[in-house]
Amino acid sequence: MTLLRRGLYALVILVALAYAGAIAYMYFNQRALQYSPAGEIIPLSATTLTDAEEVKIPSSNASVTAWYKAPPPGRPVIIFYKGNTGSFTEEHQRYEQFVADGFGFAAFDYRGFPTSPGEISQDNMLEDSLAVFDWVAAKGAPIMIWGRSIGTGPATYVAANRDAEALLLETPYLSAVTVAADRYPILPVGLVMMDKFPSNEWIRDVSEPLLIAHGTADATIGVSNGERLYALAPNPSELWIVPDADHSDLWAAGIWGQAKPFFEKALIP
């Protein structure tokens, strides 16, 4: 009996050590687990954006690399807050469509992503996102905010702290903690995460009309995140749920067909 008890004690200790080790690993490696910055950089010259320019926008003690195309007179600019993987330049087909339909655009890499040197963190991403908004706003055109995936947090934060015409969130999360808890249900992620991106808190201060788009088969950020975030919004306008669409399927599924009339409507006084 004594041997059995000792064996159980030893097993409990081993399990506790393994659990503590998993928590420690997550804590010290969390940003490597949370972000995927590596990716190809597409040169502006390889796109059809002949009238766009590459600019450096000051942000805190650093700068971020962006592409900018001014809109035609009286038309709006779409600021695109990119997702978690690679460079904003890989999304050039979106910007080409924006321009073809009479919109200007600004898109950029947060610090730590391929074209913008620096460290990735929530604070830096939020500073960069505000800096880009303020740089574009100084030019005087109406602004539409579009956030995708991890960029929906910064987009929501900017909309809560600045005045835009509309906010579109593509595959958003309720918070980064919510996503991490779904992925690691046995770990206390809420206690160890540094970059929590609490969109569920920021959304309460968003007065702009809101469109949320999500797919029912999203294996990265579950569709319930978008549905619950929409329910918290003070000024919800549209909830577009696409059956069987995964996390990166919405552009091909026709999100621009929802976004364009939503933005046009937001311009009407």
N, C-alpha and C positions, 0 to 999 in steps of 0.2 A: 504493500500500500504506500509505503514511504517512497519507494522508487517511482511509482506511478505519479504521486503528487509532485515529486521533483521533475519528472518528465513534463508534466503539465505546466509547471512554473517556467521551465526552460522554453517550452513552446510559446507561452504567452510573451515572454521576454523577447524571443526572436521575432514574433509578429509585431510587437510594439516597436522594436528597432527598425524593422523593415518599413513600417508605416511612417515612422519619424524620418527615415532616410528618403522616402518618396516625397514627403513634404519639403524636406531640405532641398532635394534636387529641383523640385518645382520652383521653390523660392529663388534659388540662385540662377536658374536657367529660364526663368519665366518669359523673358522677352524673346529669347530664341525660340521658345515654344509658341509664343503669341504672334510673332511677326515673321513674314517670309519675304524679305526685301529683294532678294536676288532676282535678276531678270534682264532681258535684252533691252538695250536702248535703241529705239528707232529714231534716226535723224529726221529732223523736220523736212529736209530736202527730199526724203524718200516718200513723202505724203503729197496729197494734192492741195495742201494748205499753203498755197503760194503767197497769200497776203498776210499770213500769220507771222509772228516774230517770237524768237526765244529771248526771254528776259530773266534777269536776276532780281528777285524781290527781297528786300531786307526783312529779316525776322529776328528780333532779339539781337544777339551778338553774332548772327550768322546770316545766311541768305538761302533762298530756295530757287530752284530752276523751274521756270514755267514757260508754257506757250500761251500767247495772247493774240486774239484777233478781235479788233474793234467791230462793233455791230454797225449796220447801216443806221443813218440818222433816225432817231425815235424808236429804235429796236433794242431789245434787251441783250445782256450778256449772261450766259450760263457759266457759273463757276462749278467745276466738276471736282469733287473730293473723292479721290481714287480709293480702290480697295486695297487689300492687304498684300498682294503679290506683285512683285516686279515694278516696272516703271509706268508712269502715266502715259508715256509715249506709245505704249503698246495698244492703247485705246483710241488710236488716231482715227479709226473709222467712225467712231461716235462724233468726234469733233468735225470731221468732214461733212457728216449729215447735218449737224447744227448749222454750219456755215451755209450749206446748200439751201437750207430752209429759212435763211434770213436772220439767224442769230449770230451774235459774237460769242466768244468763249474764252475762258481761262482754265488751264489745267496745270498741275504741278506735282512734283514729288515732295513729300514731307522729308525733313531731315533724316538721313540714314537710309533713304531709298536711292535707287541707282544714280540719279543725276544731281542729288542734293547731299553733299557731305554733312556728317554730323551724327548725333546719337538719337536713336529712336526712343521716344518716351511719350506718354500722354501729354505731359506739359508742353513738350516741343511741338507735338502735332497740333495742339490747340493754338499755340502761339503762331505757328506757320499758317494755320487756316484763317485766323483773324487777320494776319498780315496781308495775305493774298486778297481777302475780301476788301480790306481798307484801301489797298493799292488800286483795285478795280473800281471801287466806289468813288475814288477821287476823280475818275474820268467822267462821271456824271450820268452814265447810262443806267436804266433799270437793271436789277440783278435778280436772276433766278438761281437758287442753290440746288445742286444735285449731289447727293452723297450715295456712294455704293459700298456695301459690305462694311468693312471697318471704318470707311470714310463717312458712314451715316452718323457716327458719334460726333466727330468734328463738325459735320454739316449741321447737326441739330444744335450743337453748342453755339455755332456762329449765328444761326437763326434766332436763338434765344437772346443773343447779346447785340445783334445788329438788325437793321431794318432792310428786308428784302421783299420782293414781290411774291415769292412762292418758295416752297420747300418740297423737294421730291426725295424720298428715301427708298433706295433699291436694296432689297434683302437686308433690312435693318435688324439690329438686336435690341432687346429691352435694356440690357447692359452687357458689358463684356463678362461680368461675373456670372450672369445667367447662362451664357454660352459655355463658359468654362465648367460650371457646375453640371451642366448636361453631359459634358465630355468626361469629367472626372468626378462622378457622383459621390465617391467615398472620401474625397479629400476636402479639407476646409478652405476652398479657394477664396472665399470672401475674406478670410483673415490674412492670406498671404499675397494676394494680387496687389500690385502697385498701380497698374493701368486699368482702372475699372470701367471707364467710359460710361457713366450712369445716364444714358439717354432717357431713361424713365423719369429722371429728375429734371433734366434740361428741357424735355418736351413740354413741360407745364408752363414754360415761359415763352413758348413759340406762338406768336400771334399770326404768322403767315398762313395762308391756305396750305394744306398738306395733302400730298399724294404718297401713299405707301404701296410698293409693289413687292410681291413675294411669290415664291413657288411652293406648291404643296409637297414636292419631293426634295426640298432643300435639305441636304445632309450636313451642311456646314453650320447654318443658322436656321433652326427650325421655324416653320411658318408661324407658329404661335407667338414668336417674338414680335413679328410685324403686326399681327392682329392685336396683341395686348398694348403695343406702343401706340397704335392708332386710337385705341379706346381712351388713352390718356390725353390725347391732343386737344387743346382748347378750340382749334379751328380745323377739324378734319374735313377734307373735301372728297377724296376718293380712296378706296381700298381696292387694289387690283390684284387678285389672287389667281395665279395661273396653274391649272391642274397639271400635275406630273412634271413641272419645271424644277430643275435643280438650281444650284446657287449661281451658276454662270450662264444660265439659259435665257435670261429675260430680254437681252438685246435681240437675240434671234427670234424670240417669241413675240416681238413687236412692241416693246415698251415705249419706243419713240412715238408710236401711234397713240399712246395714252398721254405721254409727256407733252407733246407739241400742243394739242388743244388745251391741256391743263395750263400751260404757260401762257398761251394766247388769252385764255379767259381771265387769268390773273392780271393782265394788262388793262382790262376794261374797267374804267372808273366806277 
